[in-house]
Amino acid sequence: MPLPDLLARPHHDGSALYVSNAAPALGETVTVRVRVPDVFAIDELHVRQVIDGEPRFADAAVTHRGDGETWWSAQVACHNPVTNYRFIIRGEHTGYLWLNGTGLHERDVPDAADFRLVTYAAPPAWAADAVVYQVFPDRFARSAAADDRPVPDWAVPARWDDPVDTTTPDATGAQLFGGDLDGVREHLDHLVRLGVNVLYLTPFFPARSNHRYDASSFTRVDPVLGGDDAMVRLVREAHERGIRVMGDLTTNHTGAGHEWFAAAQADPAAPQRDYYYFADDGSYAAWLGVPSLPKLDHRSAGLQRELFDGPDSVTQRWLTGPDSLDGWRVDVANMTGRFGAIDVNHAVARHMRAAMLAADPDALLVGEHCHDHASDAQGDGWHGVMNYSGFTRPVWTWLRDKGFAPNFLGSPLMVPRLGGGLVADTMTEFGALVPWRSRTHSFNLVGSHDTTRIRTLVGDDPAGVIVAAALLFTMPGIPMFTYGDEIGMPGTFGEDGRRPMPWDESRWDHTLLAAYLELIAARHQHGALREGGLRWVHADDDALVFLRESADESVLVHVARQAHEPIRIDSALLPGIDGGTLVGGDSITASTDVIDVRADGPTYGLWSWKAVGHGEAR
């Protein structure tokens, strides 16, 4: 049978509206709910869960009728740490249907997209409200104290307004603009103005490059950035302003100048020798074959102790004390502990998670992951990942300029330009591969210090940046953006985008800044945008429309990459929407009969109303 329009289909997701407890204990029973619009009449609904590898079925019962919809509830027993479940539906006119994380299916489907409940310790509560701002310390702001520091022997000094040297990799990594942690501290007012409440710093350890992913020690702050005292000042003042601070740790490799590696090279009998992959001839494995970045061997018990065990370990020492960090982002987390036939990645992630729980149970752990992260983000290790696959890439394929096709993190082919239907499908499919909790605690990003800047990606019309920002701040997940995106900083690729922040506001795109301020404020003010579920309403080449819903509020979101024909939605499918109001953008109007969504060019709209219906969750 042909399936009805998106709003007329049964729906379930992992949000609180549909799941009674997102953080169950092992052995606990959780109530799961399915919303079925009355236009989609069904006679039976059952939940199928997997217990000890064996599927089992349980009946669902109707618990509420009214407001044009019927709510069914069933019980899922969390007998295993990860519990897969889906629903099977039958109706006189619908026939036999499965409902899983990718929607309705008339045929049998694999378990990969089943809904999931996990019993692992929950992420910190504050992460649900996080808006994250990424800062590359050398390029954000330079304090007066930087003028008095000696330039290290590896560095090529540059003035703040000099162009970034991208001629050769050596020059790119050596160019030093002199940004420091006191400079960041002196500009915390900018973060407060934006509504940012998490500052994520790329590495601050001593190194022989401006990016510092080649650390020579994990026990201190690079003196070029102001040293340990500057970090204390920054964290203390950030905390006073309600801003948490996250660090960036390379668990996959160190720099060739690291004290561990120096000891390992100097003496084959040194205990640090087994921290790395040394061959008998003295050669060693390195990250992507780069000799300056020797790869760590996580089979080493000594390495595990250094990184994770006890209050003096790398992970824990920075998370303890009155002026400590609030979490870690882990560089190339997907590669950590993997080398040839060796794969201890999940053990490393779990070990780091346990270490962080010991040091600060309220700390957040996010792993970098640039492709399919399904097997690595089930909730026992990283709380979430950098969601390049399920957010960044689909946004790029929808919004990239027709005349500019960047490659993506090493791909030999350029990113295609696709329609909104394929974009929505991509987001849905990747989102269904992990527990809802992992999805909502992953960083959504439209770019980073490693990629093309969003301003360059969208081309001549900066309105495309605003559309990207609208998706960033309204989709499930933790929004993360890179310094300068909010004022329109360009960059053709990662290193080119690592330009010094221009603090002369006459060089800023203030229209773009105003949109970021409005969207971040909307996210803070509307709980449905932070914690609500996700229902797709409409997707075509040039427009995406979706709902974020909590027990108290619904927000309809419209984003358009260019002008499109009007979209009209039956108001009866969204009870109470005519009593709502526009809270962002200008593209949505609603009446008792119809919701009208229009676009004369790239734009967005946010329409909020008090929830009506939602069964017993009201």
N, C-alpha and C positions, 0 to 999 in steps of 0.2 A: 504494500500500500504506500502511496506517496505520503511522506511525513508532512505535518502541518508547519506553519511558520514557527520560528524559534520560540516566541513568547507563548505559544499554545501547547508546547511540549512539556511533559513531566521534567522536573528538575531536582537535583540534589548536588550539594558540594560540601566541603569540609568546614564551612563557617558555622558560627554558633546558632544560626537560624535553623540549621539542619542536623547538627550534631550536639548532643546534650553536654558532652565533656570532651574537649580537644586534648586533654592531658590525662587520660585514664591511667590507673595503676594496673599492673599485670593481674589478671583475674577479674577485673571490674567489668560490668555490663553497661553498655552505652546505648542510649536511644538514638536512632537515626530516623530522619523524617524525609518524606518525598512530597513535593508539591505537585498536584495534578490539576491543571486547568479544567473546568467543567466541559469545555469544548473538546477535550480529549478523554472521553468517557472510557473507564476501564472497570473490569469486574474483579480482577485479582492482582495482588502485588505481593511478592515474596522477596526476602533478602537471601542472598547466597553468600556465605562467608567461608573462608578456608581455615580449618583448624587442624594443626599438625599435618598440613599438606593435603588434607581431604576436604572437598567441598561439602557443605551442609546447608540445608534450606530451613528457613523459618517463615511463618506467615507474618505479613504486615496487616495491621488493622486500621480502619478509618478512625481518626481521632478528632476531626473537625470538618465541617462543611459550611460554606458560606463565602460571600464576597467573590463569587465566581470561581471558586477553587475548592478542591478537596485535599486534605492532608492525611497521609498515611504514615504510621509509625511502626517500627520494628526494633528488635533488640539484637545487638551484636556483642558477643562475649569476647573480651580481649584475652584469650587463652595464650596467645603467642605475643612476643614483643611487637611484631608487625602483623596486623590482621587485615587481609584483603577482603573486600566485600563489594557486591554489586546487586542490582535488583533485576528480577524477571517479572514481566508484566503481561497480562492477557486481557483482552476486551473483545466484545462482539465484532467491533469494527476495526480494532487495532491488530488483532492476531497476537502472535508471540513476539515479544520484544525484550532485549536486554537494555538496561540503563547502566552505563559506567562513566568514567571520567571524561570520555570523549563524546558522550551523548547516547542517543538511541540507535540500536542496531537490530536489524531483522534476521541476523544470522549469528551463529556462535562466534565469539571473539576471544583472543588470548587474555590472560590475566594481567598483562603489562599495564593496562589503563584502568584497572580496578581502583575504586576508592580505598584508602588506607587509614587505619588508626594505629598509632604507635604509642608505646608505653614508656619510652625513654623520658628522662627528665626534660621538662619543658624549657624552652628558651626564656631568657629574661623578659618580664612583662613589659619593660620600657621599650623593647624593640618594636612593638606594634605601633608605637607613636613616632618612630624615628624618621627623621629627614637628614640624610647623610651628605656631607660636603667633603669632597676629596681634595686634598692639598698636596702638591709636590713642593716640599719645603724650599728648594733652591729657587723657585720661581714665583712664590706667592707674595712675599714682602721682605724687605731688607731693613733691619734696624740700624741705627747709627753705630751700634757696637760692632757691626760687621766690618766697618772701615778699619778697625784697629787689629783685626785678626790677620795673621800671616796666611798667604795663599799656599796651599799644599803643593808639593812638587809635581803631582800628577795633573794639576788643574791649569786651564787656560782662562784667565780672568776676563770677564765681559762686563760692559756697562748695561744698566737696566734696560735701555731702549735699543740695544744691539739686536740684530736678528739672530735667531737660533741657527747655529752652524750644523747643517745636515749633510755636508759634503762627504764625510766618511764616518763610519761608526766610532772610530777612536776620537775624532774631533767632537762628535755629538755627545759622547759620554764625559768628555773632559771639560767642556765649557762650563764655567762657574759664574753664575750671576750674583751669588752672595746672599740669596734669601736665607733667613734663619728663623729659629723658633720664637725669638723675641719679636721679629717682624710679624709672625702669625698672631702672637698675643696682642700686639698693638692694633690689629685689625679685626679683633673679635666682634667689634660693633657691627661690622658688615654682616657677619654670620647671624647675629641677633636680629638685625634688620630684615634679613631674608626669612627668618623663622627656622633656621637650621638648629638642630639640637644634638647632632653628632658630628664631630670633626674626625675625619679619617686621614691620617698622615701616612704617606708612602715612607719607606724606610728612613730611620733617623740614626742608624748605627754608623760607626766609622767605616769608611770604605775608600776605594780609589776611583770613584766616579760620582757624577752628580745625582745619579738615580739611586745609588747605595744598595742595589740588589746584590752587590758583591761584598758583603760585610766582612770586616777584618776582626770584629768582636761583636758579641751580643750582650756584653755586660755594661756598656756605657753609651752615652750619646756622643755623636761626632762633635768634636770641638769646633769644627767649621760652622756648625749650626748653633753654637753657644754652649754645648756641653750639658751635663746632667742638671745643673742649676737652672738653665733656660727651660728644660723640660718641666721641672717642678713648677716654675713660674707660670708656664703656659697651661699646664693641667689645672693648677690651683685656680687661676683666673677663669678658665673655661668652666670649671665646675661651679664657681660662684655665679656664673651667668646662665647656668642651667644647660650647659653643653658638655656632653660626654666626649671622650677622646679614645679613638682606636688606633692601634699600631699596626705595622705591616711586617710580618715575619717570614723569612725564607727557610722553610723546613726542608725544602728539596735540595738546597745547595748552600755553600758559603762562597766567599771570594777566595781566590788563590792566596791572598794575603792574610787569611784568617789565622789566628793563633793556633787553632786546632790543626789546620792543614800544614802550617809551618812545622809544627812538632812531628806530624806524620811523615813529612818528606825528609826531615832531618835524621830520623831514626826509625828504621823498619820495625824495631821492637817497641816503639812508643805505643802506649794504650790508645792514642788517637788514630793509629794506623787503620784500625778496623771501623773508624767512623766514615771511611770513604771506600770506594771501589778501586783498590789498587791491584794491578796485575803484577806478576812476578818480575817483569822487566822495569817496574817503577812507573809505568804509564797508569792513567786513571780515567775513570768515566767522568764526563762533564755534562752539564745541562746543554742539550742540543749540540754537543760537541764543542762548546765554547771553552777553551782551556782555562780562562780566568774564573770559571764558575764550576769548581769540582762538586760532583754530586754526592750527597750523603747516603750512607748505607744504614738503613734503619733496622737491620738485623742486629746491630751492635747494641748490647746492653749498656755499655758506657755512654754511647750517644743518647740513648733514651733517658738515662739519668741526667745528663747535662741539659737536655731540652725540656724534660717534663717532670722529673721526680724531685719533690721537696721544695721548700720555699726559696732556695737559692738557684733553682733551675731557671732557664731562660724564660719559659712560659710563665712561671709563677712570680718571679721576682718583680716583673713590671706591673703585676696586677695586685700587689699588696702594698699597704701603707696608705697614709692619708691623701697623697697626691699621685695615685696610681692610675694606670690606663683602665679603660672600661671594656676592653675586648681586643681581639686580634682578627685581622684579615690575613689569610695565609696565601702567600704567593705560590703560583702553579701548584695548588693543592692537589690537582688531578694527577700530577706526576710524582708527588712525594711517595717514597717507598716502592716505586715501580721501576724495575730495570730488568729487561729480558724476561727470564722465567720467574723472577722474583716479584712478588706482589704482596706487600704488607701494608698497603695504603689504608685499608679500613682499620687495621689494628692501630696505626699511627693516629688516625683521626680520633678513634675512641680514647687512646691514651692522652692526647692533648685535651680532649673534652673533659676527661676525669681530672687532669691537672688543673684545668681552669675552675672546675667545680670546687676543688680543694682550696684554691687560692681566693676565688671570688665567685660564689654561685650566681651572681648577677651579671657576669661577663658574657659578651656575645662573641661567637666564633663563626666566621664566614670564610669559606674557601674559594679561591679563584678557580673557575672552571669555564673553559671556552667552547665546549661542545656538549654533547648529550651527557648529562650528569645523573641520569636515573639511578645507576648502580651505586653512586657515591653519596647520595643525599637522601637516605631513608630515615635519617633522624637520630642515629646513634653516635655520629661523629660531628661533622660540621652542622651547626644549626641551620645553615643555608649556604648558598653559593652565590657567586656573581653570575646573574642569570643572562649570560650572553646568548644562549641557545633559544630560550623560551621568551625572551623579550627584545634584547638588542638587535639581533639579526632580523627578526620579523619587522621591527620598526624601521630598520634601515631599508629593507626591501620594499617597504611601502612608501617611504618619504624621500629616498635619495633622488637627487636632481636627475632629470633625464639626460643631461649632458655630462654627468660626473658619476663614474662607477668605480668606487674604491674596491680594493680587495679587502678581505677580512682576516686579519691575523695570520698571514702567510698563505692564504688560498691562492692558487695560480690563476683562478678565474675571478672576474669581477662580480660583485653582488648584483643579482638581477633586480629589476623593478617589477613588483607583483601587485595584484589587486588586493583589496581589503578582505575578500573572502578567504584567500589563501593565507593571509596574515593571521586572521582569526583562527583558522584551522591549525596553523603552526603553534600559536600560543596555547590553544586548547590541548593539543596533543602532547607538547612538552610538559605543560602543567599537570597533566593527568599521570605522568610517569613517577611522580614523587608524592609523598603525603602532603595534604593541604598545608600542614604546619611548616614543612620545609619550603614550600612555595612562598608562603607569606613571610618567611624570615630570610628570604634571599634578596640580594641587592638587584633591583631593576635599574638599568642604566642605559642611556642613549649614546654613551661613549665614555671613555676614560683616558688616562694619561698614556694608554697604549694604542689608541685608535684615532681614526679621523674625528675631528671635532664636528659636532652636530651642525654648527653654523656653516661649515664648508660642505657637509654632506647634502644639505637641502638646497644649495644653490643660491640664486640671486635674491629670492624672496625670503626675508627673515621670518615671515609668518609661519613657514614650515617648522622653525625651531619652537614656536609657540605650540603648534600641534603636537610635536614630539613631547614637549613638557607637559601638555595636558594628559597624554597617555602615561607619562612617567609618574605623575602625582595622583592618578585616579585608579590605576590598575592594582590588583593584589600584589603585595611585595613591598619591600623597603626601598623607597626612592633614593638613589645616590647620584649626585651630579658632580662634575669636575669644576674646580675653580675657574671662573671666567665664562662658563657656558651661559650664565645668567645675564651677561652683558654683551654676548655675541662674539667672543674670541674665536678666530679661525684656526685651522690646522689641517693640512692635507693628509697627514698620517701621524702616528703617535708622537715621535720626537718633534716633528714640526709643530704639533699642538702644545708642546711644553714651553710655551712662551711666557715671559714674565707678565704678571698681572698689571695692567695699566691702571694706576690709581688716579690718573687725571680723568675725572668723570665726564669731561667734554668728549672723551673718546668712547664712551659707553653707549650702547643701544638702550635708551631708556624705555622705549615701548616694550622691548623684550623683558627688561627688568621688571616693569610693572606687571606683566603677565606672570612671571615667576612669583612675584609677591602675592598676587591674587590666588594662584593655584596652590601655593604652599599654605596660605591662610585657610583656603577651603579645605585642604586635607586635615589641618589641625582642628577646624571647627565642626567637621562632619564625620562622626564616628563610622558611618557606613563606608567612607572612603578608606578608612584605616583597617577596619575589622569585618566589613561586610562580605557577603558572598559575591559571586559573579555569574550573571546570566546574560548571554548574548541576545540582543534584540534584532539587530540588522547588520549585515555586512555586504557591501558591494565594492566595486573597484575603488571608489573615491570616498566612501563614508563607512565609519564604524560607529555603532550605537550599542551600548551595553548598560546593564544595571548593576549597581552595588547596593546590597540590601542587608540591613540588620533588623533586629526585632523592633527597633524604634523608628527607623528611618529608611527611606529609599532615595537613591540619587541616580537619575538618568544621565548618562554621559554620551555626548555626541562629539566626534572628531571628524574633520573633513580635510583631505589633502588638497582639494580644489573644488570648484563649484560643482554641484550635482543637482539632479532633479529632486523636488521636495519628497520627503519621506513622511508618510502619514501612518500613525499607529492608533489602533482602536483603544480609546481610553478605558473601555470596560475591562481590558486585560491588565490594567494597572490601577486598581481601585484607589481613589483618593488623590490621584495625580493632579486633578484640576484645582485642588486646594494648596498646591505647592508654589514655589517661587524660583526664579532664576537666581543662582548664586555664583555664576561664573560664565564668562562668554556671553553670546547674544543670539544663539542659533536655535533655541527651543521655545515654543509656546504651547500651552495646553488648555483645553476646554473640557467640558463634560463629555464631549463626543469624540474628539480627536486630538492627538498630539502631533504638532506640526514641526518638522525638523528641516531646516533650510540652510544652504550655504551658497554664497556668491563668490567664494574663494576659500583659501585655507582658513579654518576657524575651529572653534570648539564651543560647547555649551554644557552647563551643569544645571540640572533642575532637581531640587530637593523637595520632598514632602514627608509628612508624618506617616509612618507605616499604617496601612489599613489591611486587615486580614492577618495573614501569617499564622492563623490557627492558634494553638495553645501557647505559642511563643510570645504572644502579645502581653 
